[in-house]
Amino acid sequence: MATMKRSPSAPCVPCRYRKVRCDRRSGTCTNCERLNFNCSYQQGPSRAQGDDKNARSGPPERRRASQACIACRRQKARCSGELPACKACRQRQRVCQYAASDLPVEVGSAISSPFPIRRQELLSAIDRFFGHLYPVPAFAFLHEPSVRKQCESGVLDPSLALSLAAVTNTYLSSNKQVLEECASWIRTVEMEIWDRLHSPSIHQAQSLLLLVHYHIQTGQFGRAYMLVGMTARATTALRLNYERPELDFVAQETRRRLVWSLTSIDSYFSVGLPEHETISYANIYQRLPCSEREFREGIAQPTAEQENDQAKTNPVKNPNPLAACIEVSKIMRDVMRLTRQLAISDAPLLELPGLVQNIQDNLWRLHADLELHAHFVISETISPQEMKGSRWFLRYLLASLCWHQVHCDLYRIFLPGYSEAVSKIILDRTDAVFREHAVDMCHIHVRKIHMILAGVLQHVDVPILSLYVAICAYQAARLSLFLPSLPGPRAQIAAQNAVSDATTALCVLQKFFSHTLFAQDIIADLQDLLQSSAPSESGPYQYGQLAVHSLIRQANFVDDGYEA
């Protein structure tokens, strides 16, 4: 008669080391089978008794995380903590990710196989991002103390971590191996976003915006254009375009900044065309961003009454060049829309000078506010150079350049023969004195732009400038080369400065944007203009015409549907 096989009387070695209950199942216990351990019961009863020799062989490899995975933590659900994926994630067929500090790895090793970035590498990327990219207005949507704290505690969203590191390396590194690794990270992030596209979050929207920056920098303009639309959808789905007074100050300001950063990057695509607009200013019900000191320290902005009381004792507010950049970009978009509307009109527009004057009043109002509250004279060429020691120099520079550029955009429509000029019918019905004034304004402000650019070329040593600096340099050079063809007392001076100024603009483009695919077309076009003796003009401006620097034009979208 066969005897029944008795279960061991002692727990197996792996269960004893892990201090968990062992069911002592013959052959291999349930725990070892589930975690794929080499159960000591497979070696016979003597091994199961846990002799000293076996005890000295060391603990089994860790196969469980010490805390819940990120998905279970968000859902506040029980997590089995298994690797590579917990039970809940396996059942729901979703990617399972653990925070860096929750995984059984040493500091400096990979966070996890789906998000293969080392902690020290991520910390270095965060340092460089906030040191060099964050001062550019389009990147000013992350809260530095929060990002650093989340990274140190291991709860930073993996997609956000990877996209931040990839964008930083792509802008600031030329190492081919590093750039290839960044491309792999971006593909990983995109796959993760596709998997949870139906459930957007603030981190997903931030990651998407970083993806847009990555694809612009790497020349994938079509992909960037489609992703910026997805970013806007995520933003409006989360209602980030509305104030949320019930949130704490930092959370509210982070959402606010994400929306405004989206508008700044949108200017590379829409160029005044409503059909390409990502998010309309009319649909943003958020205040402008607060100062950096307030944002960093988490200090709520004072109410209007408190501001009035403050002004009596201390008339100087905290400088806020970021808000200035946003305000001037809003005016710039209004001017571009006006230009496009005039391109499809042949009827005399008697109220046109009045519209122009309203825009000019807004520009001077912005000038007065900055001069009064921030001690920053946006119209002076010396101001940005004086502030080059400031961390926010790039914002001061961009605000000044755009303030002068929007004047050029506003008044160049009255230059006969210029490509963006209004039709001859409208021009002939415009007061002659006003037309002369428009020519003078173009002379004054384009010269100011070139003086600022000359200062940038001589005194500024930064690894990155805003892409809009490249646009301003190109447009100012075009205008400088055209102005000598117009009659008037300034024509001779303009002719003497034209080639020199355009060459300065070209040098800025070559120094700061030569490796940026975004600027390759405008660099080539400006080189052709300098080699040609003809004035810079290219025929009448059309409503749907895309500028040479438009990312939509460079994306080369093609309608290949030949059948209905």
C-alpha positions in Angstrom: 0.0 0.0 0.0 1.5 3.3 -1.1 2.2 5.9 1.6 1.0 9.5 1.2 3.7 12.1 0.6 3.8 14.3 3.7 4.2 18.1 3.5 7.4 19.5 5.0 7.1 20.6 8.6 9.2 23.8 8.1 8.7 26.7 5.7 10.8 26.8 2.6 14.0 29.0 2.6 12.7 31.8 0.3 9.5 32.2 2.4 11.5 32.2 5.6 13.8 34.9 4.3 10.9 37.0 3.2 9.0 36.4 6.5 5.8 35.4 4.7 3.4 32.5 5.4 4.4 29.4 3.5 1.7 26.8 2.6 4.4 24.1 2.6 2.9 22.6 -0.6 4.9 19.6 -1.7 7.3 20.1 -4.6 7.1 23.9 -4.6 5.1 26.2 -2.4 2.5 28.6 -3.9 4.5 31.7 -3.2 7.6 30.4 -5.0 5.6 29.2 -7.9 3.9 32.6 -8.3 7.1 34.6 -8.0 9.2 32.1 -10.0 11.6 31.4 -7.1 13.7 28.3 -6.8 11.8 26.7 -3.9 13.9 24.7 -1.5 11.2 22.0 -1.4 12.3 21.0 -4.9 15.7 20.0 -3.4 14.2 17.5 -0.9 13.1 17.6 2.8 16.6 18.3 4.2 16.8 21.5 2.3 13.4 22.5 3.6 14.6 22.2 7.2 16.7 25.3 6.6 20.2 24.1 7.6 23.0 26.5 8.2 24.5 25.9 4.8 21.2 26.9 3.1 20.8 29.8 5.4 24.1 31.2 4.4 23.3 31.1 0.7 21.6 34.5 1.0 18.0 35.9 0.5 16.1 35.3 -2.7 15.9 38.1 -5.4 13.3 40.7 -4.6 10.3 40.4 -6.9 7.9 42.8 -5.2 7.9 46.6 -4.8 7.7 48.1 -1.3 4.7 50.3 -2.3 1.8 50.5 -4.7 2.4 51.1 -8.4 1.5 54.6 -9.7 -1.8 53.5 -11.3 -3.1 51.8 -8.1 -1.9 54.8 -6.1 -3.9 57.2 -8.3 -7.0 54.9 -8.1 -6.4 54.4 -4.3 -6.7 50.7 -5.0 -5.0 47.8 -3.3 -1.8 46.8 -5.2 -0.2 43.4 -5.1 3.2 45.0 -5.6 4.4 42.4 -8.0 7.0 42.9 -10.7 7.1 43.5 -13.6 3.3 44.2 -13.3 0.9 44.0 -10.4 -2.2 41.9 -10.5 -4.6 44.9 -11.0 -2.6 46.2 -14.0 -2.4 42.8 -15.5 -6.2 42.3 -15.2 -6.9 45.8 -16.7 -4.2 45.3 -19.4 -2.5 48.6 -18.6 1.2 49.6 -18.3 2.3 49.0 -14.7 4.9 51.6 -13.4 6.5 52.0 -10.0 8.0 55.2 -8.7 11.8 55.2 -8.7 12.0 55.1 -4.9 9.6 52.1 -4.7 11.7 49.7 -6.8 14.3 47.3 -5.6 17.2 49.1 -7.4 20.1 51.2 -6.2 20.3 54.9 -6.8 21.7 55.5 -10.2 20.3 52.4 -11.8 17.3 52.3 -14.2 14.0 53.4 -12.8 12.2 50.5 -14.6 12.4 48.8 -17.9 9.4 50.8 -19.5 11.0 54.1 -18.4 14.7 53.5 -18.6 16.2 56.7 -17.1 18.7 56.8 -14.3 17.9 58.9 -11.3 21.1 60.9 -11.5 20.5 61.5 -15.2 17.0 62.8 -14.4 18.3 65.1 -11.7 20.9 66.5 -14.1 18.2 67.1 -16.7 16.0 68.9 -14.2 18.9 71.2 -13.3 19.5 72.0 -16.9 15.9 72.4 -17.8 15.2 75.0 -15.1 18.6 76.6 -15.7 18.3 77.1 -19.5 14.9 76.2 -20.9 12.5 77.4 -18.2 13.4 81.1 -18.7 12.1 80.8 -22.3 8.3 81.7 -21.9 7.1 78.7 -23.9 8.7 76.4 -21.3 7.5 78.3 -18.1 4.7 75.8 -17.2 6.4 73.6 -14.6 6.8 74.4 -10.9 10.4 73.8 -10.0 10.1 73.1 -6.3 7.3 70.6 -6.9 9.1 68.8 -9.7 12.3 68.5 -7.6 10.4 67.2 -4.6 8.4 64.7 -6.6 11.7 63.5 -8.2 13.4 63.1 -4.8 10.5 61.2 -3.3 10.1 59.0 -6.4 6.6 60.0 -7.4 7.3 62.2 -10.4 5.1 61.1 -13.3 7.3 58.8 -15.5 6.0 60.2 -18.7 6.7 63.8 -17.6 10.1 62.7 -16.3 11.1 61.1 -19.6 9.7 63.9 -21.8 11.4 66.6 -19.7 14.8 64.8 -19.9 14.4 64.1 -23.6 13.5 67.7 -24.5 16.4 69.1 -22.3 19.0 66.8 -23.9 17.7 67.5 -27.4 18.0 71.3 -27.0 21.3 71.3 -25.0 23.3 68.2 -26.1 24.9 67.2 -29.4 25.9 63.7 -28.4 24.5 61.3 -31.0 24.1 58.4 -28.6 22.2 60.6 -26.1 19.9 61.9 -28.8 19.1 58.4 -30.0 18.2 57.5 -26.4 16.0 60.5 -26.2 14.1 59.4 -29.4 13.5 56.1 -27.7 12.2 57.8 -24.6 9.8 59.9 -26.6 8.4 56.9 -28.4 7.8 55.3 -25.0 6.0 58.4 -23.7 3.8 58.6 -26.7 2.8 54.9 -26.4 1.9 55.5 -22.8 -0.1 58.6 -23.7 -2.0 56.8 -26.4 -2.9 54.0 -23.9 -4.6 56.6 -21.6 -5.7 59.2 -24.1 -9.3 58.9 -22.9 -8.3 60.0 -19.4 -6.3 63.2 -19.6 -4.4 64.6 -16.6 -2.4 67.7 -15.9 0.8 65.6 -16.2 -0.4 64.2 -19.5 -1.0 67.7 -20.8 2.4 68.8 -19.6 4.1 65.8 -21.2 2.2 66.5 -24.5 3.5 70.1 -24.6 7.0 68.9 -24.0 6.5 66.4 -26.9 5.5 69.3 -29.2 8.7 71.1 -28.3 10.7 68.0 -28.9 9.3 67.4 -32.4 9.8 71.1 -33.3 13.4 70.9 -32.3 13.9 67.7 -34.3 12.2 69.0 -37.4 9.1 66.7 -37.2 6.8 69.7 -37.7 3.8 67.7 -38.9 3.8 65.6 -35.8 4.3 68.6 -33.6 1.2 70.3 -35.3 -1.0 67.3 -34.6 0.2 66.9 -31.0 -0.4 70.6 -30.2 -4.0 70.0 -31.1 -4.2 67.1 -28.7 -2.6 69.2 -26.0 -5.3 71.8 -26.5 -8.0 69.1 -26.3 -6.5 67.8 -23.0 -6.3 71.4 -21.7 -9.9 72.2 -22.4 -11.2 68.7 -21.3 -9.6 69.4 -17.9 -11.0 73.0 -18.1 -7.6 74.4 -17.4 -8.7 77.6 -19.3 -10.9 78.5 -16.3 -9.9 79.7 -12.9 -10.1 77.2 -10.1 -10.3 79.2 -6.8 -10.9 76.1 -4.7 -7.3 74.8 -5.6 -4.2 75.8 -3.7 -2.2 78.6 -5.2 0.6 76.5 -6.8 -1.9 74.1 -8.4 -3.9 76.9 -9.8 -0.9 78.8 -11.1 0.6 75.6 -12.7 -2.7 75.1 -14.7 -2.7 78.8 -15.6 0.8 78.7 -16.9 0.2 75.6 -18.9 -2.6 77.4 -20.8 -0.5 80.5 -21.5 2.5 78.4 -22.6 0.2 76.7 -25.1 -0.7 80.1 -26.6 2.9 81.1 -27.0 3.8 77.9 -28.9 0.6 78.3 -30.9 2.0 81.4 -32.6 4.4 79.1 -34.5 1.5 77.4 -36.2 -1.6 79.7 -36.5 0.2 82.8 -37.8 -3.1 84.7 -37.6 -5.2 82.0 -39.4 -8.2 81.0 -37.2 -8.3 77.5 -38.8 -4.8 76.7 -37.5 -5.4 78.3 -34.1 -4.9 75.8 -31.2 -6.6 77.8 -28.5 -8.3 81.2 -28.7 -7.5 84.0 -26.3 -11.3 84.6 -26.2 -11.7 81.1 -24.6 -9.1 81.7 -21.8 -10.7 82.9 -18.6 -7.5 82.8 -16.6 -5.4 85.6 -15.1 -1.9 86.2 -16.4 0.9 84.4 -14.7 2.2 85.8 -11.4 5.8 86.7 -10.8 8.4 84.0 -10.5 9.1 84.8 -6.8 5.4 84.4 -6.0 5.2 81.2 -8.0 8.3 79.6 -6.4 7.4 80.6 -2.9 3.7 79.7 -3.3 2.5 83.2 -2.3 -1.0 84.0 -3.6 -1.5 87.1 -5.6 -3.1 90.0 -3.8 -6.6 91.2 -4.6 -7.2 94.4 -6.5 -7.9 96.2 -3.2 -4.7 94.9 -1.7 -2.8 95.9 -4.8 -4.1 99.5 -4.5 -3.1 99.6 -0.9 0.3 98.2 -1.8 0.8 100.8 -4.5 0.5 103.6 -2.0 3.4 102.4 0.1 5.4 100.6 -2.5 4.7 101.6 -6.1 7.1 99.0 -7.6 5.6 95.5 -8.1 7.6 92.3 -8.6 9.0 92.3 -12.2 7.0 90.0 -14.4 8.5 89.8 -17.9 6.6 86.6 -18.6 3.2 88.4 -18.3 4.6 91.1 -20.6 5.6 88.6 -23.2 2.1 87.1 -23.2 0.4 90.6 -23.4 2.5 91.7 -26.4 2.0 88.3 -28.1 -1.8 88.8 -27.8 -1.4 92.2 -29.5 0.8 90.6 -32.2 -1.9 88.1 -33.0 -4.5 90.8 -33.3 -2.3 92.6 -35.8 -1.8 89.4 -37.8 -5.5 88.8 -38.0 -6.0 92.4 -39.1 -3.4 91.9 -41.8 -5.1 88.8 -43.1 -8.6 90.4 -43.1 -7.3 93.3 -45.1 -5.7 90.9 -47.6 -9.2 89.8 -48.8 -10.7 93.3 -48.9 -10.6 95.8 -51.8 -13.2 98.2 -50.3 -11.9 101.5 -48.8 -11.8 101.1 -45.0 -12.2 104.6 -43.5 -11.9 103.3 -39.9 -8.6 101.7 -40.5 -6.4 104.5 -39.0 -8.7 104.3 -35.9 -8.2 100.6 -35.6 -4.4 101.1 -35.9 -4.5 103.8 -33.2 -6.4 101.5 -30.8 -3.7 98.9 -31.2 -1.0 101.6 -30.7 -2.7 102.8 -27.5 -2.6 99.2 -26.2 1.1 99.0 -26.9 1.8 102.3 -25.1 -0.4 101.2 -22.2 1.7 98.1 -21.8 4.8 100.3 -22.0 3.6 102.5 -19.2 2.6 99.6 -17.0 6.0 98.0 -17.2 7.9 101.3 -16.7 5.8 102.1 -13.7 5.5 98.8 -11.9 8.6 96.8 -13.0 11.2 99.5 -13.8 11.6 97.9 -17.2 11.4 100.3 -20.2 10.3 97.9 -22.9 11.0 100.4 -25.7 14.7 101.1 -24.8 17.3 99.0 -26.5 19.6 99.2 -23.5 17.1 97.6 -21.1 17.5 94.0 -22.2 21.3 94.3 -22.2 21.3 95.8 -18.7 19.3 92.9 -17.5 21.5 90.2 -19.0 22.7 89.2 -15.5 19.1 88.3 -14.6 17.9 84.7 -14.8 14.9 86.1 -16.7 17.0 87.9 -19.3 15.5 85.9 -22.2 12.1 87.1 -21.2 13.1 90.8 -21.1 14.8 90.3 -24.4 11.8 88.7 -26.1 9.4 91.2 -24.6 11.4 94.1 -26.1 11.9 92.5 -29.5 8.3 91.6 -29.9 7.1 95.1 -28.7 9.1 96.7 -31.5 8.2 93.9 -34.0 4.5 94.4 -33.5 4.9 98.0 -34.4 6.6 96.9 -37.6 3.8 94.4 -38.3 1.2 97.1 -37.6 2.6 99.8 -39.9 4.2 97.8 -42.7 0.8 97.3 -44.2 0.9 100.9 -45.3 4.2 100.5 -47.3 3.3 100.6 -51.0 4.9 97.6 -52.8 5.6 95.6 -49.6 4.2 92.0 -49.7 2.1 92.5 -46.6 0.7 95.9 -47.7 -3.0 96.5 -48.1 -4.5 96.9 -51.6 -3.9 100.0 -53.6 -7.6 101.0 -53.2 -7.3 101.0 -49.4 -3.9 102.6 -49.5 -5.0 105.5 -51.8 -8.0 106.3 -49.6 -5.8 106.4 -46.5 -4.7 109.9 -45.4 -1.3 110.8 -46.8 0.0 112.2 -43.5 -1.0 108.9 -41.8 0.9 106.9 -44.5 4.0 109.0 -43.9 3.7 108.4 -40.2 3.5 104.7 -40.8 6.7 104.7 -42.9 8.5 106.7 -40.1 7.3 104.2 -37.5 8.7 101.3 -39.5 12.1 103.1 -39.8 12.2 103.8 -36.1 11.2 100.4 -34.8 13.1 98.2 -37.2 16.3 100.1 -36.3 15.6 99.5 -32.6 15.3 95.8 -33.3 18.6 95.6 -35.1 20.3 97.5 -32.2 19.0 95.0 -29.7 20.2 92.1 -32.0 23.6 93.7 -32.3 23.8 93.7 -28.5 22.7 90.1 -28.3 25.4 89.2 -30.8 28.2 91.0 -28.9 27.3 90.5 -25.2 25.0 87.5 -24.8 26.3 84.0 -24.2 23.3 81.6 -23.7 22.8 78.1 -25.1 19.2 78.9 -26.3 17.0 81.7 -27.4 13.2 81.7 -28.0 12.4 80.6 -31.5 10.5 83.9 -31.8 13.8 85.8 -31.7 14.6 84.1 -35.0 11.3 85.2 -36.5 11.8 88.8 -35.3 15.4 88.8 -36.7 14.2 87.5 -40.1 11.2 89.9 -40.4 13.3 92.9 -39.4 15.9 92.1 -42.0 13.3 91.8 -44.7 11.9 95.2 -43.8 15.3 96.8 -43.6 16.2 95.7 -47.1 12.9 97.0 -48.4 12.7 100.5 -46.8 15.4 102.1 -48.9 13.2 101.7 -52.0 10.6 104.1 -50.5 10.9 107.9 -51.1 11.4 110.2 -48.2 14.0 111.9 -46.0 15.0 108.6 -44.2 15.7 106.6 -47.4 19.4 107.5 -47.6 20.0 106.5 -44.0 18.0 103.3 -44.4 20.1 102.4 -47.5 23.3 102.9 -45.5 22.1 100.7 -42.7 20.1 98.1 -44.6 22.8 95.6 -45.6 24.6 96.0 -42.2 21.4 95.5 -40.2 20.3 92.5 -42.3 23.8 91.0 -41.9 23.5 91.4 -38.1 20.2 89.6 -38.2 21.7 86.8 -40.2 24.6 86.5 -37.8 22.2 86.1 -34.9 20.3 83.4 -36.8 23.5 81.5 -37.6 24.9 81.8 -34.1 21.9 80.7 -32.2 19.7 78.8 -34.6 22.1 77.2 -37.2 21.4 73.7 -35.8 17.7 74.3 -35.4 15.7 72.8 -38.3 13.0 75.3 -37.7 15.2 78.2 -38.8 16.9 76.6 -41.9 14.4 78.0 -44.4 14.6 81.6 -43.1 18.4 81.5 -42.9 18.5 80.4 -46.5 15.9 83.0 -47.6 17.8 85.8 -45.8 21.0 84.8 -47.4 19.3 84.9 -50.9 17.9 88.4 -50.1 21.3 89.7 -49.1 22.9 88.4 -52.3 20.2 90.0 -54.4 20.1 93.7 -55.1 16.3 93.7 -55.4 14.1 95.0 -52.6 12.6 92.4 -50.3 9.1 91.9 -51.7 7.3 88.9 -53.1 4.0 90.0 -54.6 0.6 90.8 -53.0 -0.1 89.2 -49.6 -2.8 86.5 -49.8 -5.2 85.6 -46.9 -4.1 82.0 -46.5 -0.5 82.6 -47.3 1.9 81.0 -44.9 5.2 82.7 -44.0 8.5 81.0 -44.7 8.9 80.4 -41.0 5.5 78.8 -40.5 5.7 75.3 -39.2 2.6 74.3 -41.1 4.3 75.3 -44.3 7.4 73.4 -43.3 5.4 70.4 -42.4 4.5 69.9 -46.1 1.1 68.5 -45.5 -0.3 67.0 -48.8 -3.9 66.2 -49.6 -3.5 62.8 -51.4 -7.2 62.0 -51.6 -7.9 62.0 -55.3 -11.2 60.2 -55.0 -14.3 61.4 -53.3 
